[in-house]
């Protein structure tokens, strides 16, 4: 007879007498403890039009634990797990399943299933370390419980012996990402789960939300179980009997209507349906279902021990040991991870120089100002900190040097106080040397130095440092920085014209950004994906990405970042010849640029506005746009767009040289083929553009299957011969 695999989530521990709190209750209690009254909570649950939240009151449990671990590295905040010693009926039925030889697998940290096995006069064994999973063989002397995210107590398989194994608990995003492959369980756990499912008749899922979308759900998708029974707990379902009414068709139909990146459970079920697996989905009372399946109808007749301290009481006691400034710093770190940079600035706006948190808090403000493109303000704070006595001995010293280099690299070339490129590079390398010498994390240093190199068209060097940054960020489990580096890699590939590779990395980074609640970074990826859709000719998809990203920036109070989205949205409307809408979008983009310190794309916008005005016959406005661009810019991008603009307004201008520079010096294939196409729209004679540019752009659009642009170029080329 084949076994079953039972995946039991936190829901099985809710019922009395166990009364183990679910994650949201623990989160709410922690928030009450660490959020000082004068710090305003984020806005509530604002949605972006599909299934995903624009971060507000929603915080992942693992993300919050990551933040708390700064001041509680031993995670004593979770010691209350050990207080819960009284199993409920679900635990006894799961114990019966394990005793009968089924694989009982759980992400829960508590040992209530093991307690139930003991009370049924069997010996439990907790399989919770990597070695346990790697070396597991069936043992008639002990009943295994597979603790896939670790366990507070580890039962050894010798009578009722156990030891505390808190270090195995994967409670934070960092611990999950660092110990596992990204989006998968560790190799040892994955192989055991795969083997168990292969040996079993079906996978039964109970008390589980499916929210473990970093490891368990992706692993199950890779394993492709052939038969899954999912039990969704129904509060009002009968407790004394079970009526099976399969809801799988209804659930799958609902999933098919969902847009965007699907949550864990829905993503898993959709993949199962695509694989052709058998799916049963029931809404039942979990205890009634497990009792019917495994036979335990009642709890053993024995007095339940009194719970000496519950989670809420423990957290309150834990919080009393923290100072107000520690709590403020925890909140600030959490806000930073959620890309709520203005909120961080509000928290630390009144920090006193006598505070022990003074240097750390000001550096946090400098990082936020950098993210908000307020580079001059960030640089002023960095310079202020670098002038402090003994700052060279402070752990933040190399980070201050690196940040000084980075924000200076974002200044315009003509800024009076800007360091030279040689000075900026020397600062980057000095900071990296110190950090590497201290054996400290360097991924942010490598990433920002890579950006500096990319902006100077040193592409192969930039790729090398991005690779170094990503490798180390994976090793350290820093998911936020992984998304940042992935965006830079995808953008570089996009600029080089490797659009399919950029799309693959962009989609992965976009999904990860949404999972960790970094909705500002998700908006950055949306702009990248919108650009890829645009160059592929998928204009409606591009418009949709732009609009969602713009909405994100409004909610996050980060509207200047929308300048590039409004620019692209204008291009989309121009492409479909809705010129009045295009002009509105360009106007909004220009307004955003006026409020932003990051003006890298301003000349491109002015060129596109000039193109629009020429198309609609507004020559005076076209000249005005041309005259807004300066002749003596130090920036290559600005110089090339100004040259293009002047060339268009000059009869018989030969564009070959400027197009060569766009392709070779700026190394942005996307911009290059766009400009060739736009010149063709203006009916510029072929001999002024150059046949090689026409052929290259035509071939690229054919490769991209952008038939609209390909056919236009082809027809224009034939007509001009």
C-alpha positions as CSV (number, residue, x, y, z in Angstrom):
1,X,0.0,0.0,0.0
2,X,1.4,3.4,-1.0
3,X,2.0,6.1,1.6
4,X,0.7,9.6,1.6
5,X,2.7,12.8,2.0
6,X,1.0,15.2,4.4
7,X,2.1,18.9,4.3
8,X,0.8,20.5,7.5
9,X,1.0,24.3,7.8
10,X,0.5,26.6,10.8
11,X,-3.3,26.3,10.6
12,X,-3.2,22.8,12.2
13,X,-1.9,24.3,15.5
14,X,-4.6,27.0,15.9
15,X,-7.3,24.8,17.6
16,X,-7.4,24.4,21.4
17,X,-5.8,23.2,23.5
18,X,-2.7,24.0,21.4
19,X,-3.8,27.7,20.7
20,X,-0.6,28.4,18.7
21,X,-1.0,31.9,17.2
22,X,-0.9,32.4,13.4
23,X,1.7,34.7,11.9
24,X,-0.6,37.7,11.6
25,X,-1.3,37.7,15.3
26,X,2.5,37.6,16.1
27,X,3.1,40.4,13.6
28,X,0.4,42.6,15.1
29,X,1.8,42.1,18.6
30,X,5.3,42.9,17.4
31,X,4.1,46.0,15.7
32,X,2.4,47.2,18.9
33,X,5.7,46.7,20.8
34,X,8.2,48.2,18.4
35,X,6.2,51.0,16.8
36,X,6.4,54.0,19.1
37,X,3.1,55.9,19.3
38,X,4.5,59.0,17.5
39,X,5.6,57.0,14.5
40,X,2.8,56.8,12.0
41,X,1.9,53.4,10.5
42,X,2.0,52.9,6.7
43,X,-1.2,53.4,4.7
44,X,-3.6,50.5,4.7
45,X,-3.7,47.9,1.9
46,X,-3.8,50.0,-1.3
47,X,-4.0,47.8,-4.4
48,X,-2.6,48.3,-7.8
49,X,-5.5,47.0,-9.8
50,X,-4.5,43.3,-9.8
51,X,-3.9,40.9,-7.0
52,X,-0.9,42.6,-5.4
53,X,-0.7,45.2,-2.7
54,X,1.2,48.4,-2.9
55,X,2.9,48.0,0.3
56,X,1.1,49.3,3.3
57,X,-0.1,47.6,6.4
58,X,1.0,44.3,4.9
59,X,4.4,43.0,6.1
60,X,5.8,39.5,5.7
61,X,6.5,37.7,8.9
62,X,9.9,36.7,7.7
63,X,10.7,40.3,6.7
64,X,9.8,41.6,10.1
65,X,12.0,38.9,11.8
66,X,14.9,40.0,9.5
67,X,14.6,43.5,10.9
68,X,14.3,42.4,14.5
69,X,17.4,40.2,14.2
70,X,19.5,43.4,14.1
71,X,19.1,43.8,17.8
72,X,18.1,40.2,18.6
73,X,20.5,38.0,16.6
74,X,19.6,35.0,18.7
75,X,15.9,35.6,18.0
76,X,14.9,35.3,21.6
77,X,11.7,37.0,20.5
78,X,10.7,33.5,19.2
79,X,11.5,31.6,22.4
80,X,7.8,31.5,23.1
81,X,7.6,28.7,20.6
82,X,8.9,26.4,23.4
83,X,6.0,27.3,25.7
84,X,3.4,25.5,23.6
85,X,3.4,21.9,24.7
86,X,-0.2,20.7,24.4
87,X,-1.2,19.1,21.1
88,X,-4.7,19.4,19.7
89,X,-6.7,16.8,17.7
90,X,-5.0,17.7,14.5
91,X,-1.6,16.9,15.9
92,X,-2.8,13.5,17.2
93,X,-4.2,12.6,13.7
94,X,-0.9,13.7,12.1
95,X,0.9,11.6,14.7
96,X,-1.2,8.6,13.7
97,X,-0.4,9.3,10.1
98,X,3.4,9.3,10.8
99,X,3.1,6.2,13.0
100,X,1.3,4.4,10.1
101,X,4.2,5.3,7.8
102,X,3.0,8.4,6.0
103,X,5.5,11.2,5.5
104,X,4.4,14.1,7.7
105,X,6.2,17.3,6.6
106,X,5.7,20.7,8.2
107,X,7.2,24.2,8.1
108,X,6.0,24.7,11.7
109,X,8.7,25.4,14.4
110,X,6.6,23.9,17.3
111,X,7.0,20.3,18.4
112,X,3.3,19.6,18.9
113,X,3.2,16.7,16.5
114,X,6.2,15.1,18.3
115,X,4.4,15.7,21.6
116,X,1.3,13.8,20.2
117,X,3.5,10.9,19.1
118,X,4.9,10.7,22.6
119,X,1.4,10.7,24.2
120,X,0.5,7.8,21.9
121,X,3.4,5.9,23.4
122,X,5.7,6.1,20.4
123,X,9.2,7.7,20.1
124,X,9.4,10.8,17.9
125,X,12.3,11.9,15.9
126,X,12.6,15.5,14.5
127,X,14.3,15.6,11.1
128,X,15.3,19.3,11.0
129,X,19.0,19.7,10.2
130,X,20.6,19.4,6.7
131,X,22.4,16.3,7.9
132,X,19.1,14.8,9.2
133,X,17.5,15.2,5.7
134,X,20.6,14.0,3.9
135,X,21.2,10.9,6.1
136,X,17.6,10.0,6.8
137,X,16.7,6.3,6.6
138,X,13.5,4.7,8.0
139,X,14.0,3.5,11.6
140,X,11.4,1.2,13.2
141,X,12.4,2.5,16.6
142,X,11.4,6.1,16.0
143,X,8.6,8.0,14.2
144,X,10.0,10.8,12.0
145,X,8.5,14.3,11.6
146,X,10.1,16.3,8.8
147,X,10.6,19.9,9.9
148,X,11.3,21.6,6.6
149,X,11.9,25.1,8.1
150,X,13.7,23.8,11.2
151,X,12.5,23.2,14.8
152,X,12.8,24.9,18.2
153,X,13.1,21.4,19.9
154,X,14.7,18.5,18.1
155,X,13.5,15.1,19.4
156,X,16.5,12.8,19.1
157,X,14.6,9.5,18.5
158,X,15.7,8.2,21.9
159,X,12.7,7.9,24.2
160,X,11.5,11.4,25.1
161,X,14.9,13.1,24.7
162,X,15.2,16.4,23.0
163,X,17.5,19.3,22.5
164,X,17.0,23.0,21.7
165,X,17.9,23.6,18.0
166,X,16.8,27.2,17.5
167,X,19.6,27.7,15.0
168,X,17.7,25.4,12.5
169,X,14.7,27.7,12.4
170,X,14.4,29.6,9.1
171,X,12.3,32.4,10.4
172,X,13.7,35.3,8.3
173,X,13.9,36.0,4.6
174,X,17.7,36.1,4.9
175,X,17.9,32.7,6.5
176,X,15.6,31.2,3.9
177,X,17.5,32.7,1.0
178,X,21.0,32.1,2.4
179,X,20.5,28.4,3.3
180,X,18.4,27.5,0.3
181,X,18.8,28.0,-3.4
182,X,16.7,31.0,-4.4
183,X,13.1,29.9,-5.0
184,X,13.8,26.3,-3.9
185,X,14.5,24.3,-0.8
186,X,18.1,23.2,0.0
187,X,19.3,20.3,-2.0
188,X,18.9,17.9,0.9
189,X,15.4,18.9,1.7
190,X,14.4,19.0,-2.0
191,X,15.6,15.5,-2.7
192,X,13.8,14.0,0.3
193,X,10.6,15.8,-0.5
194,X,10.9,14.6,-4.1
195,X,11.6,11.0,-3.1
196,X,8.7,11.1,-0.6
197,X,6.2,12.3,-3.2
198,X,7.5,9.8,-5.8
199,X,6.9,6.9,-3.3
200,X,3.4,8.2,-2.3
201,X,-0.1,8.0,-3.7
202,X,-0.9,11.6,-3.1
203,X,0.2,14.8,-1.5
204,X,-2.4,16.0,1.1
205,X,-2.1,19.7,2.1
206,X,-3.8,20.9,5.3
207,X,-3.6,24.1,7.4
208,X,-1.3,25.7,4.8
209,X,-1.7,29.1,3.2
210,X,0.7,28.4,0.4
211,X,2.6,31.7,1.1
212,X,6.0,30.0,1.3
213,X,6.7,31.2,-2.2
214,X,10.5,31.4,-1.7
215,X,11.1,27.7,-1.2
216,X,8.3,25.2,-0.6
217,X,5.9,26.2,-3.3
218,X,8.6,26.6,-6.0
219,X,10.0,23.2,-5.0
220,X,6.6,21.6,-5.3
221,X,6.2,23.2,-8.8
222,X,9.5,21.6,-9.8
223,X,8.6,18.2,-8.4
224,X,5.2,18.1,-10.1
225,X,3.2,15.8,-7.8
226,X,0.8,13.8,-9.9
227,X,-2.1,13.9,-7.3
228,X,-2.8,16.7,-4.8
229,X,-5.5,17.1,-2.3
230,X,-5.8,20.6,-0.9
231,X,-7.9,21.2,2.2
232,X,-8.9,24.8,2.8
233,X,-10.2,25.2,6.3
234,X,-13.9,26.3,6.5
235,X,-14.9,27.8,9.8
236,X,-18.6,27.0,9.3
237,X,-18.2,23.5,8.0
238,X,-19.5,20.6,10.2
239,X,-17.1,19.4,12.9
240,X,-18.6,15.9,13.3
241,X,-18.6,14.6,9.7
242,X,-17.1,15.3,6.3
243,X,-19.0,15.8,3.0
244,X,-16.6,15.8,0.1
245,X,-17.5,18.3,-2.6
246,X,-14.6,18.9,-4.9
247,X,-14.2,22.6,-5.7
248,X,-11.1,22.3,-7.9
249,X,-12.9,23.4,-11.1
250,X,-14.3,26.5,-9.4
251,X,-10.9,27.4,-7.9
252,X,-9.0,26.8,-11.1
253,X,-11.5,28.9,-13.1
254,X,-11.0,31.7,-10.6
255,X,-7.2,31.5,-10.9
256,X,-7.4,31.7,-14.7
257,X,-9.1,35.1,-14.4
258,X,-6.2,36.5,-12.2
259,X,-3.8,38.9,-13.7
260,X,-0.1,39.6,-12.9
261,X,2.2,37.5,-10.8
262,X,0.2,34.8,-9.0
263,X,0.5,34.2,-5.2
264,X,2.1,31.0,-4.1
265,X,-1.0,28.7,-3.8
266,X,-2.6,29.9,-6.9
267,X,0.6,29.7,-8.9
268,X,1.1,26.1,-7.7
269,X,-2.4,25.0,-8.6
270,X,-2.2,26.6,-12.0
271,X,1.1,24.8,-12.7
272,X,-0.5,21.5,-11.6
273,X,-3.4,22.0,-13.9
274,X,-1.0,22.8,-16.8
275,X,1.0,19.6,-15.9
276,X,-2.2,17.5,-16.1
277,X,-2.0,16.5,-12.4
278,X,-5.1,15.3,-10.5
279,X,-6.3,18.1,-8.2
280,X,-8.9,17.7,-5.4
281,X,-9.8,20.9,-3.6
282,X,-12.1,20.8,-0.5
283,X,-13.4,23.4,1.9
284,X,-13.8,21.5,5.1
285,X,-13.3,21.5,8.8
286,X,-9.6,20.4,9.0
287,X,-10.0,18.5,12.3
288,X,-13.0,16.6,10.9
289,X,-11.2,15.7,7.7
290,X,-8.0,14.5,9.5
291,X,-10.2,12.5,12.0
292,X,-12.0,10.8,9.2
293,X,-8.7,10.0,7.5
294,X,-6.6,8.8,10.4
295,X,-9.1,7.7,13.0
296,X,-8.4,9.8,16.1
297,X,-11.8,11.2,17.0
298,X,-11.1,12.6,20.5
299,X,-8.2,13.9,22.6
300,X,-6.7,11.5,25.1
301,X,-8.4,11.9,28.5
302,X,-5.8,13.6,30.5
303,X,-5.5,17.1,32.0
304,X,-3.9,19.7,29.8
305,X,-0.9,21.6,31.4
306,X,-1.4,25.3,32.0
307,X,0.4,27.6,29.5
308,X,2.8,29.6,31.7
309,X,3.4,32.3,29.2
310,X,1.9,32.9,25.7
311,X,3.4,34.6,22.7
312,X,1.7,38.0,23.4
313,X,3.0,38.1,26.9
314,X,6.5,37.0,25.8
315,X,6.7,39.6,23.1
316,X,5.6,42.4,25.5
317,X,8.3,41.3,27.9
318,X,10.9,41.2,25.1
319,X,10.0,44.6,23.9
320,X,10.4,46.2,27.4
321,X,14.1,45.5,27.1
322,X,14.5,47.7,24.0
323,X,15.1,51.4,24.1
324,X,13.0,53.9,22.2
325,X,15.9,54.5,19.8
326,X,16.3,50.8,19.1
327,X,12.6,50.6,18.3
328,X,12.8,53.6,16.0
329,X,15.8,52.1,14.2
330,X,13.9,48.8,13.7
331,X,11.0,50.7,12.2
332,X,13.3,52.8,10.0
333,X,15.1,49.6,8.8
334,X,11.7,48.1,7.9
335,X,10.5,51.2,6.1
336,X,13.8,51.2,4.2
337,X,13.3,47.6,3.1
338,X,9.8,48.6,2.0
339,X,11.2,51.5,0.0
340,X,9.4,54.0,2.2
341,X,12.3,56.5,2.2
342,X,10.5,59.6,3.2
343,X,9.2,57.8,6.3
344,X,12.7,57.0,7.3
345,X,13.7,60.6,6.9
346,X,10.7,61.6,9.1
347,X,11.8,59.2,11.8
348,X,15.4,60.5,12.0
349,X,14.7,64.1,11.3
350,X,15.3,65.3,14.9
351,X,18.2,63.1,15.8
352,X,20.6,64.7,18.3
353,X,24.4,64.6,17.9
354,X,24.6,63.1,21.4
355,X,22.5,60.1,20.5
356,X,24.4,56.8,20.3
357,X,22.5,56.3,17.0
358,X,23.6,59.6,15.5
359,X,26.1,58.3,12.8
360,X,23.9,55.3,11.9
361,X,20.7,57.3,11.6
362,X,22.3,60.1,9.5
363,X,23.9,57.5,7.2
364,X,20.4,55.9,6.9
365,X,19.1,59.4,5.9
366,X,21.9,59.7,3.3
367,X,20.9,56.4,1.7
368,X,17.3,57.4,1.6
369,X,18.1,60.8,0.0
370,X,20.2,58.9,-2.6
371,X,17.2,56.6,-3.4
372,X,15.0,59.7,-3.8
373,X,17.6,61.2,-6.3
374,X,18.4,64.0,-3.9
375,X,22.1,63.5,-4.4
376,X,23.4,66.9,-3.2
377,X,21.6,66.5,0.2
378,X,22.9,63.0,0.5
379,X,26.5,64.2,-0.3
380,X,26.2,67.0,2.3
381,X,25.3,64.5,5.1
382,X,28.2,62.1,4.0
383,X,30.7,64.9,4.1
384,X,29.4,66.0,7.5
385,X,29.9,62.5,8.9
386,X,33.4,62.1,7.3
387,X,34.5,65.2,9.2
388,X,33.7,63.7,12.6
389,X,36.6,62.8,14.9
390,X,37.7,59.2,14.7
391,X,35.3,58.4,11.9
392,X,38.0,56.3,10.2
393,X,37.7,53.8,13.0
394,X,34.0,53.5,12.7
395,X,32.6,50.4,11.0
396,X,30.6,52.6,8.6
397,X,33.7,54.4,7.3
398,X,34.1,52.3,4.1
399,X,30.3,52.6,3.5
400,X,30.6,56.4,3.8
401,X,33.4,56.5,1.3
402,X,31.5,54.3,-1.2
403,X,28.3,56.4,-0.8
404,X,30.4,59.6,-1.3
405,X,31.7,58.1,-4.6
406,X,28.3,57.0,-5.7
407,X,26.4,60.2,-5.1
408,X,29.2,62.2,-6.7
409,X,29.0,60.0,-9.8
410,X,25.3,61.0,-10.1
411,X,26.0,64.8,-10.2
412,X,26.0,66.6,-13.5
413,X,29.4,66.9,-15.0
414,X,29.3,70.7,-14.6
415,X,28.4,70.7,-10.9
416,X,30.9,72.9,-9.1
417,X,31.6,70.7,-6.1
418,X,31.6,67.4,-8.1
419,X,34.7,65.1,-7.8
420,X,36.4,64.2,-11.0
421,X,35.8,60.8,-12.5
422,X,39.4,59.8,-11.4
423,X,38.7,60.9,-7.8
424,X,35.3,59.1,-7.8
425,X,36.9,55.8,-9.1
426,X,39.7,56.1,-6.6
427,X,37.1,56.4,-3.8
428,X,35.2,53.4,-5.0
429,X,38.4,51.3,-5.1
430,X,39.6,52.5,-1.7
431,X,36.2,51.6,-0.1
432,X,36.2,48.2,-1.8
433,X,39.7,47.5,-0.6
434,X,38.9,48.4,3.0
435,X,35.7,46.4,3.0
436,X,37.3,43.3,1.4
437,X,40.2,43.6,4.0
438,X,37.6,43.5,6.8
439,X,36.0,40.4,5.2
440,X,32.7,42.4,5.1
441,X,29.8,42.4,2.6
442,X,30.9,44.1,-0.6
443,X,27.9,43.5,-2.8
444,X,26.6,47.1,-2.6
445,X,30.1,48.4,-3.4
446,X,30.5,46.1,-6.4
447,X,27.0,47.0,-7.7
448,X,27.5,50.7,-7.4
449,X,31.0,50.6,-8.9
450,X,29.5,48.6,-11.7
451,X,26.9,51.3,-12.3
452,X,29.8,53.9,-12.4
453,X,31.6,51.8,-15.0
454,X,28.4,51.3,-17.0
455,X,27.8,55.0,-17.2
456,X,31.3,55.4,-18.6
457,X,30.7,52.7,-21.2
458,X,33.1,50.3,-19.6
459,X,30.7,47.4,-20.2
460,X,32.8,44.3,-19.7
461,X,34.1,45.7,-16.4
462,X,30.6,46.6,-15.3
463,X,29.4,43.1,-16.0
464,X,32.2,41.6,-14.0
465,X,31.3,43.7,-10.9
466,X,27.6,43.0,-11.3
467,X,28.4,39.3,-11.3
468,X,30.5,39.6,-8.2
469,X,27.8,41.6,-6.5
470,X,25.0,39.1,-7.3
471,X,27.1,36.1,-6.2
472,X,27.8,37.6,-2.8
473,X,24.2,38.9,-2.4
474,X,23.0,35.4,-3.0
475,X,25.5,34.0,-0.5
476,X,24.3,36.5,2.2
477,X,20.6,36.1,1.3
478,X,20.1,39.8,0.8
479,X,17.0,39.6,-1.4
480,X,16.5,43.4,-1.7
481,X,19.9,43.9,-3.1
482,X,19.5,40.8,-5.4
483,X,16.6,42.6,-7.1
484,X,18.7,45.8,-7.4
485,X,21.6,44.0,-9.0
486,X,19.3,42.0,-11.3
487,X,17.7,45.2,-12.5
488,X,21.1,46.6,-13.4
489,X,22.1,43.4,-15.2
490,X,18.8,43.4,-17.1
491,X,19.1,47.0,-18.0
492,X,22.7,46.5,-19.3
493,X,21.5,43.6,-21.4
494,X,18.6,45.6,-22.7
495,X,20.9,48.5,-23.7
496,X,23.1,46.0,-25.5
497,X,20.1,44.7,-27.5
498,X,19.9,41.3,-25.7
499,X,16.2,41.9,-25.1
500,X,15.2,38.2,-24.5
501,X,17.9,37.8,-21.8
502,X,16.8,41.2,-20.3
503,X,13.2,40.0,-20.3
504,X,14.1,36.7,-18.4
505,X,16.0,38.5,-15.7
506,X,13.5,41.3,-15.6
507,X,10.6,39.0,-15.0
508,X,12.5,37.1,-12.2
509,X,13.5,40.3,-10.5
510,X,10.0,41.7,-10.8
511,X,8.5,38.7,-9.2
512,X,11.0,38.8,-6.4
513,X,10.5,42.5,-5.7
514,X,6.8,42.0,-5.3
515,X,7.4,39.0,-3.0
516,X,9.6,40.9,-0.6
517,X,7.4,44.0,-0.7
518,X,9.8,46.3,-2.4
519,X,7.2,48.0,-4.6
520,X,9.5,50.8,-5.6
521,X,11.9,48.3,-7.2
522,X,8.9,46.5,-8.7
523,X,8.0,49.8,-10.4
524,X,11.6,50.0,-11.8
525,X,11.2,46.5,-13.3
526,X,7.8,47.5,-14.7
527,X,9.5,50.3,-16.6
528,X,12.1,47.9,-17.9
529,X,9.4,45.4,-19.0
530,X,7.4,48.2,-20.5
531,X,10.4,49.2,-22.6
532,X,10.8,45.5,-23.7
533,X,7.2,45.3,-24.7
534,X,7.4,48.6,-26.6
535,X,10.4,47.6,-28.6
536,X,8.7,44.2,-29.4
537,X,5.7,46.1,-30.7
538,X,3.4,45.0,-27.8
539,X,2.1,48.6,-27.3
540,X,-0.9,47.8,-25.1
541,X,1.1,45.7,-22.7
542,X,3.7,48.6,-22.5
543,X,0.9,51.1,-21.8
544,X,-0.4,48.9,-19.0
545,X,3.0,48.4,-17.3
546,X,3.6,52.2,-17.5
547,X,0.3,53.0,-15.9
548,X,0.7,50.5,-13.0
549,X,4.2,51.8,-12.3
550,X,3.0,55.4,-12.3
551,X,0.3,54.5,-9.8
552,X,2.9,52.8,-7.6
553,X,5.0,56.0,-7.5
554,X,1.9,58.1,-6.6
555,X,1.1,55.8,-3.7
556,X,4.7,55.7,-2.5
557,X,5.1,59.5,-2.7
558,X,7.8,59.0,-5.3
559,X,6.3,60.8,-8.3
560,X,9.5,62.3,-9.8
561,X,10.5,58.7,-10.5
562,X,7.6,58.5,-13.0
563,X,9.3,60.8,-15.5
564,X,10.7,57.8,-17.5
565,X,7.2,56.1,-17.4
566,X,5.5,59.2,-18.7
567,X,8.2,59.5,-21.4
568,X,7.6,55.9,-22.5
569,X,3.8,56.2,-22.3
570,X,4.1,59.2,-24.6
571,X,6.2,57.1,-27.1
572,X,3.4,54.4,-26.9
573,X,0.7,56.9,-27.9
574,X,2.9,58.4,-30.5
575,X,3.4,54.9,-32.0
576,X,-0.3,54.4,-32.3
577,X,-0.7,58.0,-33.6
578,X,-2.7,59.4,-30.7
579,X,-0.7,62.6,-30.7
580,X,-2.7,64.6,-28.2
581,X,-2.3,61.9,-25.6
582,X,1.4,61.7,-26.5
583,X,1.8,65.4,-25.9
584,X,0.1,65.2,-22.5
585,X,2.4,62.4,-21.4
586,X,5.5,64.2,-22.6
587,X,4.3,67.3,-20.7
588,X,3.9,65.3,-17.5
589,X,7.3,63.7,-18.0
590,X,8.9,67.1,-18.3
591,X,7.2,68.3,-15.1
592,X,8.5,65.2,-13.3
593,X,12.0,65.9,-14.6
594,X,11.8,69.5,-13.3
595,X,11.2,68.0,-9.8
596,X,14.0,65.4,-10.0
597,X,17.7,65.6,-9.6
598,X,18.1,62.7,-12.0
599,X,17.9,64.2,-15.5
600,X,19.7,61.5,-17.5
601,X,16.8,61.2,-20.0
602,X,15.9,64.8,-20.3
603,X,17.5,65.4,-23.7
604,X,15.9,62.2,-25.0
605,X,12.5,63.6,-23.9
606,X,13.2,66.9,-25.6
607,X,14.1,65.0,-28.8
608,X,10.9,63.0,-28.6
609,X,8.9,66.3,-28.1
610,X,10.7,67.8,-31.1
611,X,9.7,64.7,-33.2
612,X,6.1,65.0,-32.1
613,X,5.9,68.7,-32.9
614,X,7.4,68.1,-36.4
615,X,4.9,65.3,-37.0
616,X,1.9,67.6,-36.1
617,X,3.4,70.5,-38.0
618,X,4.2,72.7,-35.0
619,X,7.6,73.9,-36.2
620,X,8.0,76.8,-33.8
621,X,7.6,74.4,-30.8
622,X,10.1,72.0,-32.5
623,X,12.7,74.8,-32.7
624,X,12.1,75.7,-29.0
625,X,12.8,72.1,-28.0
626,X,16.0,72.1,-30.0
627,X,17.1,75.4,-28.5
628,X,16.5,74.0,-24.9
629,X,19.4,71.6,-25.4
630,X,22.9,73.1,-24.6
631,X,25.8,72.9,-27.1
632,X,28.5,72.5,-24.4
633,X,27.2,69.5,-22.5
634,X,29.8,67.1,-21.0
635,X,27.3,64.2,-21.1
636,X,27.6,61.9,-24.1
637,X,23.9,61.0,-24.1
638,X,22.9,64.7,-24.0
639,X,25.4,65.6,-26.8
640,X,24.2,62.9,-29.1
641,X,20.5,63.8,-28.7
642,X,21.3,67.4,-29.2
643,X,23.2,66.5,-32.4
644,X,20.3,64.5,-33.6
645,X,17.9,67.4,-32.9
646,X,20.1,69.9,-34.7
647,X,20.5,67.5,-37.6
648,X,16.8,67.1,-38.1
649,X,16.3,70.9,-38.2
650,X,19.2,71.3,-40.7
651,X,18.6,70.5,-44.3
652,X,20.8,67.8,-45.9
653,X,22.4,66.8,-42.6
654,X,24.4,63.5,-42.7
655,X,23.4,61.4,-39.7
656,X,25.9,58.6,-40.2
657,X,28.4,59.8,-37.7
658,X,26.0,60.5,-34.8
659,X,24.2,57.1,-35.4
660,X,27.6,55.4,-35.3
661,X,28.3,57.0,-32.0
662,X,24.9,56.0,-30.6
663,X,25.6,52.4,-31.6
664,X,29.2,52.2,-30.5
665,X,30.0,54.9,-28.0
666,X,26.8,55.1,-26.1
667,X,26.3,51.3,-26.6
668,X,22.5,51.5,-26.3
669,X,21.0,49.4,-29.1
670,X,17.5,50.2,-28.0
671,X,18.0,53.9,-28.4
672,X,19.9,53.5,-31.6
673,X,17.3,51.4,-33.5
674,X,14.6,53.8,-32.1
675,X,16.4,56.8,-33.6
676,X,16.9,55.1,-37.0
677,X,13.1,54.4,-37.1
678,X,12.1,57.9,-36.0
679,X,14.4,59.4,-38.7
680,X,12.6,57.2,-41.3
681,X,9.2,58.5,-40.0
682,X,10.4,62.0,-40.8
683,X,11.1,60.9,-44.4
684,X,14.8,61.8,-44.0
685,X,16.5,60.6,-47.3
686,X,18.3,57.2,-47.1
687,X,21.6,58.7,-48.1
688,X,21.5,61.1,-45.1
689,X,20.9,58.2,-42.7
690,X,23.0,55.5,-44.2
691,X,21.9,52.1,-45.6
692,X,23.8,50.1,-43.0
693,X,21.7,51.7,-40.2
694,X,18.5,51.0,-42.1
695,X,19.4,47.4,-42.6
696,X,20.6,46.9,-39.0
697,X,17.4,48.4,-37.5
698,X,15.2,46.4,-40.0
699,X,17.0,43.1,-39.0
700,X,16.7,43.9,-35.3
701,X,12.9,44.6,-35.6
702,X,12.5,41.4,-37.6
703,X,14.4,39.5,-34.9
704,X,12.1,41.0,-32.3
705,X,9.0,40.2,-34.4
706,X,8.0,43.9,-34.3
707,X,6.4,43.6,-37.6
708,X,4.8,47.0,-37.6
709,X,8.2,48.7,-37.4
710,X,9.8,46.2,-39.7
711,X,7.2,46.6,-42.4
712,X,7.2,50.4,-42.1
713,X,11.0,50.5,-42.6
714,X,10.8,48.0,-45.4
715,X,8.1,49.9,-47.2
716,X,9.9,53.2,-46.7
717,X,13.2,51.7,-47.9
718,X,11.5,50.4,-51.1
719,X,9.8,53.7,-51.8
720,X,13.0,55.6,-51.5
721,X,15.0,53.4,-53.9
